[in-house]
Amino acid sequence: MLLRGLMLVFQEVADAVEQDRENESAALKGDLRQLYSKLEAGEISEEVFDREEDRILDRLDELDGEPD
């Protein structure tokens, strides 16, 4: 019984972590879309765009590379 309860708790924690990763990934993709819009509108320079795009893409890669 105790083992079953622990397994349930661990599964709930794993589910919460996965949901957090999905939420962060969605937010980063939104940030990336906004960044492209700002570049196209001339609101930011290529240099700023490149720096921020690299930061966002690096974090997305980190999220995708984390074990489930």
GIFEN-V107705 format. One record per residue. N is the residue number from 0. RES is the residue in one letter. PHI is phi in whole degrees, 0 to 359 (* if undefined). NEAR is the number of other ideal C-beta (glycine too) atoms within 10 Angstrom. D_LAST is the distance of its C-alpha to the last C-alpha in Angstrom with 1 decimal. Layout:
BEGIN
n:res:phi:near:d_last
N:RES:PHI:NEAR:D_LAST
N:RES:PHI:NEAR:D_LAST
END
This chain:
BEGIN
n:res:phi:near:d_last
0:M:*:5:25.7
1:L:298:6:24.3
2:L:297:7:21.4
3:R:298:8:20.6
4:G:296:9:20.8
5:L:297:10:18.5
6:M:297:10:15.8
7:L:296:10:16.4
8:V:297:10:16.1
9:F:299:10:12.8
10:Q:293:10:11.5
11:E:296:10:13.2
12:V:295:10:11.8
13:A:299:11:8.1
14:D:296:10:9.6
15:A:294:10:11.5
16:V:297:12:9.0
17:E:297:12:7.4
18:Q:296:10:11.1
19:D:298:11:12.1
20:R:297:15:10.0
21:E:296:11:11.6
22:N:295:10:14.9
23:E:295:14:15.0
24:S:299:14:14.4
25:A:297:10:17.1
26:A:295:11:19.4
27:L:295:16:19.1
28:K:295:12:20.0
29:G:295:11:22.9
30:D:299:16:24.0
31:L:295:15:24.1
32:R:298:10:26.3
33:Q:296:12:28.5
34:L:298:18:28.8
35:Y:299:12:30.0
36:S:297:11:32.4
37:K:296:15:33.8
38:L:295:17:34.4
39:E:297:10:36.2
40:A:277:8:38.3
41:G:77:7:39.3
42:E:280:12:38.0
43:I:225:16:36.2
44:S:277:11:37.0
45:E:301:8:35.2
46:E:297:8:34.6
47:V:296:13:32.8
48:F:303:16:30.9
49:D:300:12:29.7
50:R:296:12:28.7
51:E:290:17:26.7
52:E:299:15:25.2
53:D:300:10:24.0
54:R:298:13:22.5
55:I:294:17:20.6
56:L:295:12:19.4
57:D:298:10:18.3
58:R:293:14:16.2
59:L:299:16:14.7
60:D:298:10:14.0
61:E:300:11:12.3
62:L:296:14:10.0
63:D:290:9:9.3
64:G:274:7:9.0
65:E:289:10:6.5
66:P:295:3:3.8
67:D:288:6:0.0
END
